[in-house]
Amino acid sequence: MIGPMLTEAWTSMAANRMRTFLTMLGMVIGVGAVILMLAIGQGVQYQVDQSIASMGSNLFIVLSGSTTSGGVRMGGGAAPTLTLGDAQAIAELPTIAAVAPIAPGTAQVVYGQNNWSTRIDGTTPSYPEVRSWTLADGYMFGESDVRAANRVAVLGETVVKNLFGDENPVGRTIRIEKSPYLVTGVLTSKGQSLDGRDQDDTILIPVTTAQRKLFGTQFQGSVRFMMVQAASAQVMPTAEREMNQLLRQRHHIKDAMDDDFSVRNLTALANTAAETTRIMSLMLGAIASISLVVGGIGIMNIMLVSVTERTREIGIRMAVGARRRDILTQFLLEAVIISIAGCLVGVMVGVGGAIVLNVLTATVVVITLSSILLAFVVAAGVGIFFGFYPANKAARLNPIEALRYQ
Amino acid sequence: MAGEDIIRVSSLSKQYATVAGAVPVLKDINLTIAIGEFVAIMGPSGSGKSTFMNVLGCLDMPSSGSYVLNGHEVAKLSSDQLARLRNETIGFVFQGFNLLPRADLESNVALPLVYAGVNNGERNKRADELLDKVGLGSFRKSHPNQISGGQQQRVAIARALVNRPRIILADEPTGNLDTATSREIMALFTRLNKEEGITVIIVTHEADIADYADRLVRFVDGRIVHDGAVERRAAGTA
């Protein structure tokens, strides 16, 4: 029964080529828009997710805080109130997995004929773990290097590229502010951070080396901030509370006084960003879906015209033995064919548009099989939904009146 | 030729509901038609003969009374069962031919077989046989608008016959045709009736056409006023 019905649908569509084409165009635009918008939305989401993953998971940042000096309150990080001792104490909390204290600075780095100015983080061996960062080559300096304040360095990808080109830097010696440092390892590439900074443009050295030998500080043993990784996402609120208590205690802060440090939950911030992009992506899809609905209304409109035009034909079919459901199926099939065919072309248009956008503007687009499948299912659904009313109208015709219809 | 009754209508009435109240169209009709009869139904416009034809064809339902077609009490059948009964038992021939304009003649003739669930090869084979039978075998792939009215009516008859019905119901089958073509069409009906034993029921308002039948039923104001054998005029009268 389906065979001759397909032939029927084809004949009827071919008899009104322009009309069929325009009806299909509505679906093409609708599906194309949905695919393209999903591709863009998922592209943005992918980028954000990548950035979040590159940041490390369950992360706090503890900043040394504002001090009040003669009634003038300084901003966060103005006074280096955090110490390596604080870092060690925090690391001993059961809810904390790892702590990386950081004494940052900027310095000129030289290797051979090349020189480069980069960010230098004085830190501890737990830094890669906290940042979910691995080494591409060599090894991370150890606790003994920190204790001895050795001149050793681990380089980021961008630094390697600018100083060494294609040469392997592990085992070479670079000069930071005129002192020689042995390169022990190279970090894998991490790309941009959420705020667009190049995370690979960095050098890691032992925190003690940074404090005592490279930057020197007026407050011995202080660090600007710490990155703290909680043991799991569940314990993050507990960890935050415990850290606050511990630091207030260690810094001898009385109940009425402000903290001289601040704890920020980076993961929560990042999740908010991710949630925002997810909602944006959803909105893009929703707006594009409106055009799909408009396309569906176009199908309904044309099918209604078609039913009216073919009233007599429906009467003839009923007289020779078509059941109501045969008539219903025939018109429904026609609507679904139009919407599926429009969907096929629409997927091509959407995917093509996404590729063109990617090539021309370097926008990251992500096309997933599930978004294509979704478009197909929705298009077939639109065909059935908007085709049902006209098809049912056809099936409900009175055969005598249909036969008399001029 | 007469065998068992294929159509048994008793105390059948039909009225249409209008804003002005119920309008009776058929009043207390009693009629029995046996297998192999050739019946002409005549009557002026508004006499109810077309409504009666629609009821016989299971396209319309009686308001009261009983209609038994080929052993089935029609009032008790569902819409799907009626469709099947039309498909298997009745072949319709209309005044306006009612072919599908976009389909070729072969597909037009094969149409009832689509709804009978016959496969594609068998459908075309039987359609071709019937087109040969009505003398249009060479026009299989033509479309209705490429052939004459008389030829179109022959295609419609082929379509009516394709699922081997017991009855042909023809509503003014010659109404749109000239005299010579009308005669050809009526000769075809006569042959089907006499040679193949198909029951033929024709609605017409032309006495000449009714003359081809063996039995004449005359309707006036929704009632049967005459039911009897056709008195054949001398052969050759036009």
Interface residues (C-beta under 8 A of the other chain):
Chain A: M1 G3 P4 T11 S12 A15 R312 E313 G315 I316 R317 M318 A319 V320 G321 A322 R323 R324 R325 D326 P399 I400 L403
Chain B: N54 G57 L59 D60 S79 D80 A83 R84 R86 N87 E88 F92 F94 N98 L99 L100 R102 A103 L111 P112 V114 Y115 A116 G117 N120 R159 N163
